[in-house]
Amino acid sequence: MKGQIESFLKKLRGESVNIDVKKLKGEWKGYFRIRKGRLRIIFSIDTSYRSLYVERIDFRGDAYK
């Protein structure tokens, strides 16, 4: 999972990286998710502190509950 987060950070820097990232809606507004097979990494970004906070890593069916 660490590699997926590193890839996302590379993508933020403008590098061409193949990663499935999506901005979430509804109750998860303000969060993003990275999809890696059946697993989901849900996280938020705090630009003022230049930090990324991982909220949850779980299987697809359980990650959004």
HELIX and SHEET records of a PDB file:
HELIX    1   1 LYS A    2  LEU A   12  1                                  11    
HELIX    2   2 GLY A   26  TRP A   28  5                                   3    
HELIX    3   3 ARG A   60  ALA A   63  1                                   4    
SHEET    1   A 4 VAL A  21  LYS A  23  0                                        
SHEET    2   A 4 PHE A  32  LYS A  36 -1                                        
SHEET    3   A 4 LEU A  39  ASP A  46 -1                                        
SHEET    4   A 4 SER A  51  PHE A  59 -1                                        
END                                                                             
